[in-house]
């Protein structure tokens, strides 16, 4: 059996040839907007964790409580995506420099 190797040509487009989406993204995600969204995401997620833990403690102290149980669950689950979204915007800030 013969072993044949074929190379295909690969064309790489430059950044200027990107579609309209890239221009719109660049216009909307200015460094100021990215920094505000990053701070809201990260600090909002961390504060959501603390308030959720306090709600769990209050729920454990008060017997028969359902409100603090639900609030704690929602806050503790929502904290992880908030922190992740904040870190994405931090990466966008550094890419703009």
C-alpha positions, 0 to 999 in steps of 0.5 A: 500500500502506498502512503500518500500525504496531501496538504490542503491549503488553509486561508486565514482571514485577517481581523479586518475581514470579520463580519459586522458582528465584530464591529457591533461587539467592539462598539458596545463593549467599550472598556468602561462598559466591560469594567462596570459589568465585570465589577457588578458580576464579581462583587455581586456574586461574592455578596450573593454568596455572603447573603445566602450563607447568612440566610442559611444561618437564619433558616437554621435558627428559625424553625418552620421558616420557608422564606429564608430557605428559598432565598438562600437557595436562589442566592447560592445558585445565582452566585456562581454564574454571576462570578463567571460572567464577571470574569468573562468581562474582565477578560474582555477588558484586558483584550481591549488594551 
